[in-house]
């Protein structure tokens, strides 16, 4: 029987670079800057984010998250903190695929770059999409409130994050109305992302073909450590599993709350947030007092 005690958790896109980088100690910042300069040069991105086109600026910001993850992951390993298992939230699936050894970092970086093609396809089709996060509603409460009023084509719950936090995704006007409704019904905060894209909504299947094809364009190694699927709680141990997880990522809703519950059931008590700014800890909740999420600042 497998014994899992330590899990690494990888965040998705969302945090602005300035919020990520302010938490990196000097030694880790030096590693990050070296990795950033190499990756941005290879992908044709400007390190001065303002000099990028709008789509490239988003890609660059998202790539910064991945680069920070790698720096923090390597730091944990060097400190002797070794995962028994891990899980990734949204683009955290791309990040964990690289850090756990299934794909090279260079390939993971290019997966993030492929979001540019998806955004261009949406713009060409005149699609106006968005995402938003709601503090004060769990998955079930959000579902009961929203879906008598919205169709699944307009809106989905992109992720049930915890008992107090959900992410919604869909057509921009529907997201705006849903956030207003949830505020009126007692949400503490309701924040639109303004991404122009609706990750974890099935509608993206029509616009992310280049992204999906690229994810499957190389063989994946078996991961160095098992990965728990944030979609269906399967334990993934083969390279083929990880490839399919990356391909389904952009258009499949997440149940992060259930993934954390499953990890606790598997015996995990020490969770390590690999994001540079402790973002995973902020939107996650564990059920048992025996369990704790540690951040870079704790380590």
N, C-alpha and C positions, 0 to 999 in steps of 0.2 A: 504493500500500500504506500502511495506517495505521501510524504509529509511536507507540507508547505507552511513555513513560518514567516517568511519575509517576502513581501511583494513590492515591486517598483510600479509606480503609477505615472503615466505620461500624459501631459495635458495637450489639448488641441490649440488651434489658433485663437486669438482673441486679445491677449495682452499686448499692449503697445511696447515697442522696443525700450523706451525709456523706463518703463516699469520693470522690465526684465533685467536690464543691464545694471540698474542702480544697486541691485543686490549681489552682484558678483564681486567677490574679493579680488584684490589686485592680481594675484597669481592666476586666478581663473579668467579674469578679464583679458589678460595677456594671451592665454590660450584661445579664448573666443575671438579676439581680433585677428590672430593668425589664421584661424579657420575661416572667418568671415571674408578676409581679403582673398583667400584662395578660391572659395566657393563663388563669391560674387564675380571675380575675374573670369572664372570658367564659364559662368552662366550669362555673362554680358550684362550684369546689373551694376548700378552705381552705388557705392557705399554712402554717398550723400543721397539719401532717399528722395529728396525733392527733385533730383535730376532724372529720376525714372519716369516713364509714362505711368498713367494712373494704374493700369493693370500690373505693370512691373513693380510699382511701389507696394501694392498689396502682396505680391509674391515675395518681395524682398523682406517685408515685415514678417511674413509667415516663415520664411527661411531662417530668420534670426531666432525664432522660437526653437526650431530644430537644432540649430547650432548651439544654443544655450543648453538644450537637453543633453547633447553629446558631452559638453564640458562638465555638466553636473553629474551625469552618469559615470563618466570616467573618474571623477573625484570620489564618488561613493565607492567604486570598486577599489581605488587606491587606498581608501580608508578601511578596507577590509569588510565592507558591507556588500554582501553577495546576494542577489535575489534567488529565491526558489521558484518564483513565478512572476508574471507581470501582466499589466493591462494598459491599453491605450485608449484615450478619449479622442475621437474624431481624427485630426491629423496626427495625434499621438500614436495612432496605429502605424503611420509611416515612420515616425521617430523610433518606436520600439522595434520595428522591423530591422532598422539599421543597428541600433544599439545592442540588440540581442543576436546580431550576426547573420540574419537571413539575407540581407542585401548590403552592398557597399554603401557607404555614406553618399558617395557621388550619385548613385542611382536614386537614393531617397531624396536628395536635393532636386533631382530632375523631376521626380514625381510631383513635388511642390510646384515646380515651374510649369507643369502641364495644366495647372489650374488656370493659367493664362488663356489656353485654348477654350476651356469651358466658359470663362467670362466673355470671351469674344463671341462664342456661339450664342450666348444669351443676349448680348448686345445686338447681334445681327438679326435675331428673331424678335427684338423689341420686348423681351421679357423683363418685367420689373419685379424682382424678388428681394426678400430680406429675411433676417433672422432676428430673434430677440430673446432676452432672458428675463424671467420673472422670479422675484424673491418673495416668498410667502405662499406659494402653491406647490404641492407635490403633484406627482403624475396623475393619480386618480382624481383629485379635486379639479385639476386643470381639464382633464378629459370630460368630466361631468359638466363643467361650465361651458366649454368651448363647442363641443360637437353637436349639440342641438342647433347651434347658430352658424356653424361653418361646415362646408363640405371638406372632405379629405383632399380634394384637388386644390382647394384654396390654402389649406393649412394642415400641418401635422405637428405633433409634439416631437421635435427632433431628438430630444433627450430628456428622460426623467433623471435628473441629476441626484436628487435627494428628496427627503420628505418636505423640504422647504424651497426647492429650487427646480425650475424646469426651463428648457429651451424650446422655443417654438420656431417654425420654419415654414415659409411658403410665399405666396404672392404678397408684395409689399403692402398693398392696401389692407389685405386681410390681417397681416401681422400688426399693422398700426391699430386697427380696430380691436383686435384681440388684446393688445397691451392696454389700451384704454379701458376695455371691459374689465380686465383683471385688476387694474388699479381701482376702478369703481367698486369692485367686489372685495376689496380689502388687501390687495397685494401691497407689500412694503415698498418694492421697487419694480419697475417694468422698463427695461432699457432696450431700445432698438439698436441693432449692430450697424445698420447702414452698409452692409456688405455688397448689395446688389446681386447676391447669390443665396441660394437656399439649400445649404448642405443638410443631408439626412432627410431630404424629401424625395420621394420617388420620381418627381418631375425632372430631376437632374439626369435621370437615365437617358433622356432625349438629347442632352446637350454635353454629356461628359464622355462621349465615345473615345475620343483621342486619349483622354486621361485613363480610362479603363483599359484600353488596348496597350498603352505604355506600361501600366502596372504589370501586365502579363508578358512583357517582351523579353524577359530574361529568366533563367532558372533561379529559384530561391533555395538557399540552404535551409536545412532544419535549424530552428532557432537554438541558441545555446541554452536557453531556459524556456520552459513552457509559457505560453501566452493565453490568457483567458479572453475569449471573445466577449466584447461589450454588446454584441448583438443577440447572442443566443446562449451564452455561458458555456460553450464547449471549450475544452482545454485543447489548444492547438499545439502540435508538436512536430508537424512536417512542413517542409518548405511549401508544398502545394497548398496546405491550409493557410499559410501566411499570405501567399499570393492572392488567393480567393478573398481573404479578409480585406486586403487593400483594394481589390476590384469592387467589392460591394460597398465600400466605406461611404462614398460621397452621397449615395442615394438611399441609404438604409437607416431608419431611426435607431437610436442608441437607448439602452436601458442601463445607464451607469449605476444607478441605485441598486439594481439587481445584481450587477457584476460585483460590486463591493460586498453585498450580502453573501454571494456565492463564495468569494474569497475567504470571508470569515468562516463560513461553513466548512471550507477546506482546511481550516486550522490556522490561517494567517492571523497574526497578532501585531506584527510590525509592518506598517505601510510606509514607503518612502516616496514622497512627492519629488519627481525629477525636474519639475519646472523650476526656473531660477527664482521665481517670486512667490512660491507656495500657492499657486493658483488652484491646484487640484484640491488642496485642503480646504480652501475657502468655499467651494461649492459642493463638497462631499460631506457625508455624515456616516459614521460607523455605528453599529447597533450595540456592541459590547463595550463595556468600560475597560475590559482587558486589552482592547485594541487601540492603537494610536497611529496617527499619520505624522511622520517626521518630515521636516522640510530642510532645505539647504541651510537655513539659519540655525536649526537645531544641531545639525551635524558639524 
